[in-house]
Amino acid sequence: MVSTSIFIYLYLSHGLYADASVNLYYTIMSIIGWIMWTRKKEDNQVLQISLMLYIVLKAFTDSTVPYADSFTSAAAFTGMWLMNKKKVANWFWWVITNIASIPLNYYKGLAFTSFHYKRISTMDKNIFKIAVIGPESTGKSTLCEQLANHYNTIWCPEFAREYLLTHGKTYNFNDLDTIARGQLALEDEYTRSVIARNATISCSPLLFIDTEMYVMKVWCEYVFGKCHPFILEEIINRKYDLYLFCNIDLPWTQDELREYPDEQPRRELYQIYKDILINQQTPWVDISGNYEERLEKGIAAIEANLILPQRH
């Protein structure tokens, strides 16, 4: 809240009125967001909001950059709203907001805040990333949401689900490359969101991630017998602090996107994941039992493997 107030003052004093309103909006939407996240047409939105803000700034203020100010603010409004609605497209608008804000803030003499946006666009060293992986129908999304609620933070959903629901359940090898890139872009944006949230509200420096590149590697190789080089490169480049490996002891649940209800492929996939985790360096913990037991084991794994700051 202190950080938000400072930014409101800075933007008002430098004539960035729409950006000042964004910080007030962040506070309100953060409260709404927590409510929406505990419960289970964007392009036009940005244009409409931009036009409305432009008219207001041009007619009623002395803003020297009404269009740029209105556009960055409209993109931020849209990104925050989509994130609260759990729409994966939110990451795109956050990227646009951060990139566009760098030259705008610098032009208006706010070199520090320009650096702030640049830092948010590149830094993920101050948070802990916990990747939740395993075969389908093993409670990965549920565990991510439970842990995020417990630690007062957010979690990055699986990009593939919305992609397949949008483009159809039939996919080919090239689709998996697109899904992998979308997943990483989504992860990057949620990383920036955690960093930004830590600057304005009290939340844990944790990001729970439902699916990463090991999952994409297994998916590619199990279905097509080969893997995209991009995925293999990102396995090397991406670093996580802990893996929570969801066991197959939960009953398989019918879902329009799930492919392997039989016991044999589930066992095969479980063993493939286990072999991968055994042969890499990041700590990992097998998470089994019912949903309550899985949550308890996840919390215990985090407390045992990560040194977290004291929660207030």
Buried (B, 14 or more C-beta within 10 A) or exposed (E): EEBBEEBBEBBBEBBBBBBBBBBEBBBEBBEEBBEEBEEEEBEEBBEEBBBEBBEBBEEEBEBEBBBBBBBBBBBBBBBBBBBBEBBBBBBBBBBBBBBBBBEBBBEBEBEEBBEBBBEBBEEBEEBBBBBBBBBBBBBBBBBBBBBBBBBBBBBBBBBBBBBBEEEEEEBEEEBBBBBBBBBBBBBBBBBBBBBBBBEBBEBBBBBBBBBBBBBBBBBBEBEEEEBBEBBBEBBEEBEBBBBBBBBBBBEBEEEEEEEBEEEEBBEBBBEBBBEBBEEEEEBBBBBBBEEEEBBBBBBEBBEEBBEEEEEE
